[in-house]
Amino acid sequence: MLANSTPRSFISGAHVRLGDVLKTVNRNEFHHIFPKKYLERLGIDKKKINCIANFCFLNNADNQKIKDKDPLVYKG
């Protein structure tokens, strides 16, 4: 359903091709909204870090820009 809606990255607005991403299981396109390393530094439990509500799809370029920054920094 999402792949048919031409999703876009919430960072740059670039298209995210979910059909290709999900078909090839390209993990570079999966992003923790609250980055994993950022939450680990705060001492958050791994189950909470990896819950589905903390995932979104981004293109690889946007994911690399964000890295492990606080969402207030990259989207503030």
Z-matrix of the N, CA and C atoms (Angstrom, degrees):
N
C 1 1.436
C 2 1.532 1 110.81
N 3 1.335 2 117.78 1 -46.90
C 4 1.461 3 120.11 2 179.65
C 5 1.521 4 112.09 3 -64.01
N 6 1.329 5 116.93 4 -39.83
C 7 1.459 6 120.45 5 -177.99
C 8 1.521 7 111.44 6 -62.23
N 9 1.321 8 118.45 7 -28.82
C 10 1.459 9 122.19 8 179.61
C 11 1.521 10 112.47 9 -80.23
N 12 1.305 11 117.88 10 -8.79
C 13 1.464 12 122.12 11 -177.27
C 14 1.526 13 112.83 12 -98.64
N 15 1.323 14 117.71 13 13.20
C 16 1.472 15 123.89 14 -177.28
C 17 1.528 16 112.42 15 41.40
N 18 1.335 17 115.77 16 67.24
C 19 1.469 18 119.64 17 -179.32
C 20 1.525 19 111.94 18 -64.86
N 21 1.300 20 114.88 19 153.40
C 22 1.464 21 121.90 20 178.70
C 23 1.525 22 109.65 21 -126.53
N 24 1.301 23 114.87 22 152.16
C 25 1.453 24 121.36 23 175.73
C 26 1.523 25 109.14 24 -64.32
N 27 1.315 26 117.00 25 136.33
C 28 1.469 27 119.38 26 179.30
C 29 1.522 28 111.32 27 -79.09
N 30 1.323 29 117.84 28 -2.84
C 31 1.463 30 121.57 29 177.48
C 32 1.525 31 110.54 30 -91.48
N 33 1.341 32 117.07 31 -59.24
C 34 1.470 33 120.66 32 -174.84
C 35 1.517 34 114.05 33 -107.10
N 36 1.320 35 117.64 34 -14.58
C 37 1.453 36 120.44 35 -175.57
C 38 1.519 37 113.19 36 85.07
N 39 1.340 38 117.05 37 2.49
C 40 1.466 39 121.20 38 179.49
C 41 1.525 40 110.04 39 -68.00
N 42 1.330 41 115.89 40 148.56
C 43 1.463 42 120.60 41 178.41
C 44 1.522 43 110.84 42 -64.60
N 45 1.319 44 116.02 43 140.26
C 46 1.466 45 122.92 44 173.09
C 47 1.518 46 105.47 45 -114.40
N 48 1.309 47 117.11 46 115.96
C 49 1.466 48 122.28 47 -177.26
C 50 1.519 49 109.59 48 -86.38
N 51 1.317 50 116.52 49 83.95
C 52 1.460 51 121.40 50 -175.09
C 53 1.518 52 112.73 51 -61.70
N 54 1.311 53 117.85 52 -35.68
C 55 1.462 54 119.81 53 178.40
C 56 1.509 55 110.86 54 -56.69
N 57 1.321 56 116.87 55 -47.26
C 58 1.466 57 121.09 56 178.46
C 59 1.516 58 111.26 57 -67.69
N 60 1.325 59 115.69 58 -42.83
C 61 1.469 60 120.47 59 -178.55
C 62 1.520 61 110.73 60 -60.09
N 63 1.317 62 116.55 61 -48.89
C 64 1.457 63 120.32 62 -176.51
C 65 1.520 64 112.06 63 -72.22
N 66 1.320 65 116.99 64 -31.23
C 67 1.460 66 120.32 65 179.89
C 68 1.526 67 110.71 66 -68.70
N 69 1.302 68 117.01 67 -40.62
C 70 1.460 69 121.02 68 -177.09
C 71 1.520 70 112.70 69 -97.02
N 72 1.310 71 117.15 70 -3.57
C 73 1.472 72 123.15 71 -176.72
C 74 1.527 73 109.84 72 49.02
N 75 1.313 74 114.85 73 57.44
C 76 1.451 75 122.17 74 -179.94
C 77 1.522 76 109.17 75 -82.13
N 78 1.302 77 117.47 76 96.97
C 79 1.463 78 121.82 77 -174.60
C 80 1.526 79 113.10 78 -65.49
N 81 1.346 80 118.15 79 -15.38
C 82 1.463 81 119.56 80 177.15
C 83 1.515 82 112.36 81 -67.67
N 84 1.311 83 118.06 82 -16.68
C 85 1.452 84 122.06 83 -178.93
C 86 1.531 85 112.26 84 -92.03
N 87 1.325 86 117.81 85 -9.70
C 88 1.456 87 121.34 86 178.28
C 89 1.526 88 108.21 87 -87.63
N 90 1.292 89 116.11 88 134.72
C 91 1.459 90 119.46 89 -178.48
C 92 1.519 91 109.78 90 -135.26
N 93 1.318 92 115.98 91 136.89
C 94 1.462 93 120.78 92 170.83
C 95 1.528 94 106.37 93 -78.32
N 96 1.311 95 118.25 94 124.29
C 97 1.462 96 121.63 95 178.71
C 98 1.527 97 109.38 96 -56.86
N 99 1.335 98 115.75 97 -48.38
C 100 1.456 99 121.46 98 167.98
C 101 1.517 100 104.60 99 -96.79
N 102 1.348 101 118.79 100 103.78
C 103 1.458 102 121.58 101 -171.78
C 104 1.523 103 114.08 102 -51.16
N 105 1.325 104 113.81 103 141.60
C 106 1.458 105 122.50 104 -176.26
C 107 1.531 106 112.28 105 -53.32
N 108 1.325 107 117.30 106 -51.36
C 109 1.470 108 120.08 107 -177.78
C 110 1.525 109 111.51 108 -65.49
N 111 1.316 110 116.46 109 -35.34
C 112 1.464 111 120.86 110 177.11
C 113 1.528 112 109.70 111 -61.16
N 114 1.337 113 117.40 112 -48.11
C 115 1.462 114 121.11 113 -179.52
C 116 1.529 115 112.17 114 -69.22
N 117 1.332 116 116.89 115 -35.28
C 118 1.473 117 119.56 116 176.83
C 119 1.524 118 110.19 117 -61.49
N 120 1.341 119 116.55 118 -40.32
C 121 1.476 120 120.01 119 178.29
C 122 1.527 121 111.07 120 -62.72
N 123 1.334 122 116.77 121 -27.90
C 124 1.468 123 120.77 122 178.31
C 125 1.525 124 112.39 123 -85.07
N 126 1.348 125 117.26 124 -4.37
C 127 1.459 126 121.48 125 178.49
C 128 1.521 127 114.34 126 81.85
N 129 1.334 128 117.67 127 22.65
C 130 1.462 129 121.75 128 -179.76
C 131 1.530 130 109.41 129 -76.74
N 132 1.325 131 116.65 130 140.57
C 133 1.457 132 123.86 131 179.94
C 134 1.532 133 110.79 132 -63.15
N 135 1.349 134 116.98 133 140.26
C 136 1.462 135 122.32 134 -177.62
C 137 1.524 136 112.97 135 -58.08
N 138 1.324 137 118.34 136 -34.47
C 139 1.463 138 120.41 137 178.90
C 140 1.529 139 110.48 138 -62.73
N 141 1.303 140 116.65 139 -38.49
C 142 1.462 141 120.12 140 178.59
C 143 1.533 142 110.60 141 -72.54
N 144 1.327 143 116.45 142 -38.88
C 145 1.463 144 120.60 143 179.82
C 146 1.521 145 110.38 144 -61.04
N 147 1.332 146 116.84 145 -42.11
C 148 1.455 147 121.47 146 -174.22
C 149 1.524 148 114.51 147 -96.41
N 150 1.325 149 117.98 148 17.01
C 151 1.465 150 119.15 149 177.36
C 152 1.530 151 109.07 150 -70.94
N 153 1.303 152 116.32 151 150.22
C 154 1.469 153 121.44 152 -174.56
C 155 1.524 154 113.03 153 -59.09
N 156 1.313 155 117.44 154 -28.47
C 157 1.465 156 120.65 155 179.93
C 158 1.526 157 112.43 156 -68.23
N 159 1.331 158 117.75 157 -13.87
C 160 1.456 159 121.11 158 179.77
C 161 1.530 160 112.37 159 -99.23
N 162 1.323 161 118.78 160 11.46
C 163 1.463 162 121.78 161 -179.58
C 164 1.513 163 111.85 162 -111.52
N 165 1.313 164 115.06 163 145.71
C 166 1.457 165 122.00 164 170.64
C 167 1.526 166 106.52 165 -145.79
N 168 1.309 167 116.11 166 172.00
C 169 1.452 168 121.18 167 177.35
C 170 1.516 169 109.08 168 -107.90
N 171 1.310 170 116.02 169 132.64
C 172 1.457 171 122.65 170 176.17
C 173 1.515 172 107.73 171 -132.39
N 174 1.325 173 116.48 172 158.28
C 175 1.456 174 116.13 173 169.87
C 176 1.526 175 107.36 174 -73.64
N 177 1.305 176 116.46 175 160.63
C 178 1.464 177 121.10 176 -174.21
C 179 1.527 178 112.17 177 -61.22
N 180 1.330 179 117.79 178 -37.72
C 181 1.469 180 120.49 179 -179.28
C 182 1.529 181 111.05 180 -60.72
N 183 1.327 182 117.27 181 -45.05
C 184 1.468 183 120.10 182 179.04
C 185 1.519 184 111.19 183 -67.50
N 186 1.321 185 116.59 184 -38.84
C 187 1.462 186 120.67 185 178.86
C 188 1.529 187 110.15 186 -60.41
N 189 1.332 188 117.16 187 -40.85
C 190 1.459 189 120.80 188 179.76
C 191 1.532 190 112.15 189 -68.30
N 192 1.327 191 117.57 190 -31.98
C 193 1.468 192 121.02 191 177.16
C 194 1.522 193 111.30 192 -65.98
N 195 1.333 194 115.26 193 -38.32
C 196 1.465 195 120.66 194 -175.65
C 197 1.520 196 111.83 195 -75.54
N 198 1.322 197 115.78 196 -44.62
C 199 1.473 198 122.57 197 -176.06
C 200 1.526 199 110.84 198 50.55
N 201 1.321 200 117.57 199 -114.63
C 202 1.468 201 121.30 200 -175.65
C 203 1.533 202 112.32 201 -118.51
N 204 1.333 203 115.81 202 29.43
C 205 1.469 204 120.14 203 -177.10
C 206 1.532 205 111.85 204 -77.49
N 207 1.306 206 114.83 205 152.94
C 208 1.456 207 123.55 206 172.27
C 209 1.537 208 107.77 207 -62.47
N 210 1.340 209 118.75 208 135.19
C 211 1.459 210 120.66 209 178.66
C 212 1.528 211 113.60 210 -54.82
N 213 1.324 212 118.15 211 -28.49
C 214 1.463 213 119.91 212 176.55
C 215 1.525 214 111.74 213 -64.47
N 216 1.333 215 116.20 214 -27.15
C 217 1.459 216 120.92 215 179.18
C 218 1.532 217 110.10 216 -79.30
N 219 1.328 218 117.29 217 -46.37
C 220 1.459 219 118.52 218 -174.11
C 221 1.515 220 114.17 219 -88.59
N 222 1.302 221 119.21 220 -14.05
C 223 1.465 222 120.15 221 -179.57
C 224 1.526 223 112.31 222 -131.03
N 225 1.324 224 117.10 223 -4.94
C 226 1.442 225 123.62 224 -174.93
C 227 1.436 226 116.40 225 -52.15
